[in-house]
Amino acid sequence: MSAKRKNIVEIAFASTAMARVFAPQSGGQICQRLESALEQLESAPYQTVHKEFCRWFISAIKTQDGGAPSFAQAAKVLDVAMKVMVSYCHLPNAATAQRVLHALHCGIDTGILRHLRQRHGVARGVVTLSAIDEQLYGELQRCLRREASARGLLAVEYDDELWREVNRAGR
């Protein structure tokens, strides 16, 4: 992989704002796996790449306190990194980026989670990503896709708008 692509992967991981949650030595391992996931997009459906990445992440990465990350924590890393790499940078190539753009997920952070609880009544009592399993994550993504569709946007496009609405209100 070229130095430019490696830099983009590292920037994409940094954009997730999740490095602080995981054991310090995890960053390199996560970036390598993000590179691999990016390459897999050329031959595998995005949902397959997503599920495999998240399952690997949960089994291989540790949180700062030594525990396993949740599905939503793993997914946020991939969702935000893929937004940067695929939507913004058109990687791994323009044709593949265009093909998978519709399948990318909206990154969920605590602000978006709070929005979903208030607007849809889902995830009641859940205040952090660490409590979200694969099933609840899927439910939250379905809510986000409906909201995106109502605005005529793809989920990854809506991600930008909603993130600014809930996290930058008043700025």
MILO-878496 format. One record per residue (C-alpha): residue in three letters; residue number from 1; y, z, x. Coordinates in Angstrom, 2 decimals. Each point is the difference from the previous one (the first is absolute). Example, Ala and Ser with C-alpha at 12.3 -4.5 7.8 and 13.67 -1.06 7.14 Angstrom:
MILO-878496
+------+-----+---------+---------+---------+
: rest :  nr :      py :      pz :      px :
+------+-----+---------+---------+---------+
:  ALA :   1 :   -4.50 :    7.80 :   12.30 :
:  SER :   2 :    3.44 :   -0.66 :    1.37 :
+------+-----+---------+---------+---------+
This chain:
MILO-878496
+------+-----+---------+---------+---------+
: rest :  nr :      py :      pz :      px :
+------+-----+---------+---------+---------+
:  MET :   1 :    0.00 :    0.00 :    0.00 :
:  SER :   2 :    3.44 :   -0.89 :    1.33 :
:  ALA :   3 :    2.49 :    2.61 :    1.13 :
:  LYS :   4 :    2.30 :   -1.04 :   -2.85 :
:  ARG :   5 :   -2.72 :    0.55 :   -2.60 :
:  LYS :   6 :   -0.96 :    3.34 :    1.54 :
:  ASN :   7 :    3.65 :    1.05 :   -0.17 :
:  ILE :   8 :    0.17 :   -1.00 :   -3.67 :
:  VAL :   9 :   -3.16 :    2.02 :   -0.74 :
:  GLU :  10 :    1.48 :    3.05 :    1.75 :
:  ILE :  11 :    3.30 :   -0.42 :   -1.87 :
:  ALA :  12 :   -1.93 :   -0.40 :   -3.25 :
:  PHE :  13 :   -1.88 :    3.25 :    0.65 :
:  ALA :  14 :    3.24 :    1.78 :    0.87 :
:  SER :  15 :    1.46 :   -1.27 :   -3.29 :
:  THR :  16 :   -2.60 :    1.96 :   -1.94 :
:  ALA :  17 :    1.62 :    3.29 :    1.11 :
:  MET :  18 :   -3.52 :    1.45 :    0.00 :
:  ALA :  19 :   -0.67 :    0.54 :    3.74 :
:  ARG :  20 :    1.17 :    3.62 :   -0.31 :
:  VAL :  21 :   -2.82 :    0.71 :   -2.49 :
:  PHE :  22 :   -2.84 :   -1.00 :    2.32 :
:  ALA :  23 :   -1.36 :    1.36 :    3.27 :
:  PRO :  24 :    2.24 :   -1.13 :    2.89 :
:  GLN :  25 :   -2.67 :   -2.13 :    1.69 :
:  SER :  26 :   -0.62 :   -1.99 :   -3.21 :
:  GLY :  27 :    2.86 :   -2.50 :    0.33 :
:  GLY :  28 :   -1.70 :   -2.40 :    2.39 :
:  GLN :  29 :   -3.20 :    0.03 :   -2.00 :
:  ILE :  30 :    1.90 :   -0.67 :   -3.23 :
:  CYS :  31 :    1.95 :   -2.89 :    1.53 :
:  GLN :  32 :   -3.20 :   -1.59 :    1.31 :
:  ARG :  33 :   -1.54 :    0.20 :   -3.45 :
:  LEU :  34 :    3.17 :   -1.44 :   -1.59 :
:  GLU :  35 :   -0.26 :   -2.96 :    2.41 :
:  SER :  36 :   -3.61 :   -0.49 :   -1.06 :
:  ALA :  37 :    0.89 :    0.20 :   -3.70 :
:  LEU :  38 :    2.73 :   -2.59 :    0.54 :
:  GLU :  39 :   -2.50 :   -2.38 :    1.60 :
:  GLN :  40 :   -2.53 :    0.60 :   -2.82 :
:  LEU :  41 :    2.52 :   -1.33 :   -2.52 :
:  GLU :  42 :   -0.80 :   -3.52 :    1.14 :
:  SER :  43 :   -3.59 :    0.22 :   -1.24 :
:  ALA :  44 :   -0.34 :    2.93 :   -2.42 :
:  PRO :  45 :    1.59 :    0.87 :   -3.35 :
:  TYR :  46 :    2.83 :    2.51 :    0.31 :
:  GLN :  47 :   -1.72 :    2.55 :   -2.23 :
:  THR :  48 :   -3.00 :    0.00 :    2.34 :
:  VAL :  49 :    2.22 :    0.45 :    3.06 :
:  HIS :  50 :    1.88 :    2.80 :   -1.77 :
:  LYS :  51 :   -3.10 :    1.91 :   -1.07 :
:  GLU :  52 :   -1.66 :   -0.34 :    3.42 :
:  PHE :  53 :    3.14 :    1.15 :    1.83 :
:  CYS :  54 :    0.46 :    3.03 :   -2.23 :
:  ARG :  55 :   -3.64 :    1.06 :    0.25 :
:  TRP :  56 :    0.08 :   -0.40 :    3.80 :
:  PHE :  57 :    3.26 :    1.97 :    0.14 :
:  ILE :  58 :   -1.37 :    2.92 :   -2.00 :
:  SER :  59 :   -3.10 :    0.23 :    2.20 :
:  ALA :  60 :    1.66 :   -0.61 :    3.40 :
:  ILE :  61 :    3.50 :    1.53 :   -0.11 :
:  LYS :  62 :    0.89 :    3.68 :   -0.16 :
:  THR :  63 :    3.11 :    1.62 :   -1.36 :
:  GLN :  64 :    2.11 :    2.36 :    2.12 :
:  ASP :  65 :   -2.04 :    2.93 :   -1.30 :
:  GLY :  66 :   -3.31 :   -1.69 :    0.87 :
:  GLY :  67 :   -0.96 :   -1.01 :   -3.53 :
:  ALA :  68 :   -0.78 :   -3.39 :   -1.47 :
:  PRO :  69 :    2.89 :   -1.98 :   -1.48 :
:  SER :  70 :   -0.02 :   -0.89 :   -3.68 :
:  PHE :  71 :   -0.55 :   -3.50 :   -1.32 :
:  ALA :  72 :    3.71 :   -0.22 :   -0.88 :
:  GLN :  73 :    1.08 :    0.99 :    3.51 :
:  ALA :  74 :   -2.24 :   -2.70 :    1.47 :
:  ALA :  75 :    1.21 :   -2.52 :   -2.58 :
:  LYS :  76 :    3.68 :    0.74 :    0.65 :
:  VAL :  77 :   -0.49 :   -0.83 :    3.68 :
:  LEU :  78 :   -1.61 :   -3.33 :   -0.85 :
:  ASP :  79 :    2.26 :   -0.84 :   -2.96 :
:  VAL :  80 :    3.26 :    0.49 :    1.88 :
:  ALA :  81 :   -1.30 :   -1.56 :    3.22 :
:  MET :  82 :   -1.25 :   -3.07 :   -1.90 :
:  LYS :  83 :    3.36 :   -0.32 :   -1.75 :
:  VAL :  84 :    1.68 :   -0.19 :    3.40 :
:  MET :  85 :   -2.61 :   -2.23 :    1.67 :
:  VAL :  86 :   -0.78 :   -2.36 :   -2.88 :
:  SER :  87 :    3.01 :   -0.01 :   -2.32 :
:  TYR :  88 :    2.77 :    0.36 :    2.59 :
:  CYS :  89 :   -1.57 :   -1.62 :    3.08 :
:  HIS :  90 :   -2.36 :   -2.52 :   -1.65 :
:  LEU :  91 :   -2.98 :    1.06 :    2.08 :
:  PRO :  92 :   -2.71 :   -0.81 :    0.86 :
:  ASN :  93 :    1.40 :   -3.46 :   -0.82 :
:  ALA :  94 :    2.24 :   -1.43 :   -2.71 :
:  ALA :  95 :   -2.84 :   -1.48 :   -2.09 :
:  THR :  96 :   -2.05 :    3.21 :   -0.04 :
:  ALA :  97 :    3.08 :    2.11 :   -0.68 :
:  GLN :  98 :    0.86 :   -2.15 :   -3.00 :
:  ARG :  99 :   -3.59 :    0.16 :   -1.28 :
:  VAL : 100 :   -0.28 :    3.81 :    0.12 :
:  LEU : 101 :    3.56 :    0.97 :   -0.92 :
:  HIS : 102 :   -0.87 :    0.45 :   -3.69 :
:  ALA : 103 :   -2.82 :    2.43 :    0.88 :
:  LEU : 104 :    2.03 :    2.40 :    2.16 :
:  HIS : 105 :    0.49 :    3.49 :   -1.40 :
:  CYS : 106 :    3.12 :    2.03 :   -0.54 :
:  GLY : 107 :    0.27 :    2.80 :    2.55 :
:  ILE : 108 :   -0.03 :    3.40 :   -1.68 :
:  ASP : 109 :    2.03 :    2.86 :    1.42 :
:  THR : 110 :    0.98 :    3.30 :   -1.61 :
:  GLY : 111 :    3.12 :   -1.52 :   -1.60 :
:  ILE : 112 :   -2.00 :   -2.80 :   -1.61 :
:  LEU : 113 :   -2.69 :    2.50 :   -1.00 :
:  ARG : 114 :    2.66 :    2.13 :   -1.73 :
:  HIS : 115 :    1.30 :   -3.14 :   -1.78 :
:  LEU : 116 :   -3.51 :   -0.84 :   -1.25 :
:  ARG : 117 :   -0.58 :    3.55 :   -1.26 :
:  GLN : 118 :    3.29 :   -0.01 :   -1.89 :
:  ARG : 119 :   -0.25 :   -3.51 :   -1.40 :
:  HIS : 120 :   -3.72 :   -0.27 :   -0.74 :
:  GLY : 121 :   -1.24 :    3.58 :   -0.17 :
:  VAL : 122 :   -2.65 :   -0.74 :    2.62 :
:  ALA : 123 :   -1.01 :    2.26 :    2.89 :
:  ARG : 124 :    1.27 :    3.13 :   -1.73 :
:  GLY : 125 :    0.10 :    2.88 :    2.45 :
:  VAL : 126 :   -0.45 :   -2.31 :    3.00 :
:  VAL : 127 :    3.01 :    0.22 :    2.31 :
:  THR : 128 :   -1.27 :   -1.41 :    3.30 :
:  LEU : 129 :   -2.09 :   -2.94 :    1.12 :
:  SER : 130 :   -2.59 :    2.37 :    1.46 :
:  ALA : 131 :   -1.29 :    0.71 :   -3.53 :
:  ILE : 132 :   -0.49 :   -3.63 :   -1.07 :
:  ASP : 133 :   -3.52 :   -1.44 :    0.08 :
:  GLU : 134 :   -1.06 :   -3.63 :   -0.36 :
:  GLN : 135 :   -0.25 :    0.13 :   -3.79 :
:  LEU : 136 :    3.47 :    1.50 :   -0.54 :
:  TYR : 137 :    1.44 :   -2.37 :    2.61 :
:  GLY : 138 :   -1.35 :   -2.93 :   -2.03 :
:  GLU : 139 :    1.58 :    1.38 :   -3.17 :
:  LEU : 140 :    3.36 :    0.39 :    1.74 :
:  GLN : 141 :   -0.18 :   -3.55 :    1.36 :
:  ARG : 142 :   -0.70 :   -1.34 :   -3.50 :
:  CYS : 143 :    3.14 :    1.78 :   -1.28 :
:  LEU : 144 :    2.03 :   -1.48 :    2.85 :
:  ARG : 145 :   -1.34 :   -3.51 :   -0.61 :
:  ARG : 146 :    0.98 :    0.24 :   -3.69 :
:  GLU : 147 :    3.51 :    1.11 :    0.97 :
:  ALA : 148 :    0.26 :   -2.79 :    2.58 :
:  SER : 149 :   -1.21 :   -2.59 :   -2.49 :
:  ALA : 150 :    2.53 :    1.17 :   -2.58 :
:  ARG : 151 :    2.71 :   -0.81 :    2.56 :
:  GLY : 152 :   -1.58 :   -3.32 :    0.95 :
:  LEU : 153 :   -0.93 :    1.26 :    3.47 :
:  LEU : 154 :   -3.08 :    0.30 :    2.14 :
:  ALA : 155 :   -1.05 :    3.57 :    0.77 :
:  VAL : 156 :    1.06 :   -0.36 :    3.63 :
:  GLU : 157 :    3.44 :   -1.24 :   -1.10 :
:  TYR : 158 :    0.33 :    2.81 :   -2.51 :
:  ASP : 159 :   -0.88 :    2.44 :    2.78 :
:  ASP : 160 :    3.33 :   -0.74 :    1.69 :
:  GLU : 161 :    2.03 :    0.36 :   -3.18 :
:  LEU : 162 :   -1.71 :    3.12 :   -1.29 :
:  TRP : 163 :    0.05 :    1.71 :    3.41 :
:  ARG : 164 :    3.76 :   -0.51 :    0.20 :
:  GLU : 165 :    0.45 :    1.23 :   -3.59 :
:  VAL : 166 :   -1.94 :    3.22 :    0.45 :
:  ASN : 167 :    0.71 :    0.79 :    3.64 :
:  ARG : 168 :    3.54 :   -1.28 :    0.49 :
:  ALA : 169 :    1.58 :    0.99 :   -3.31 :
:  GLY : 170 :    3.63 :    0.89 :    0.57 :
:  ARG : 171 :    0.11 :   -1.28 :    3.59 :
+------+-----+---------+---------+---------+
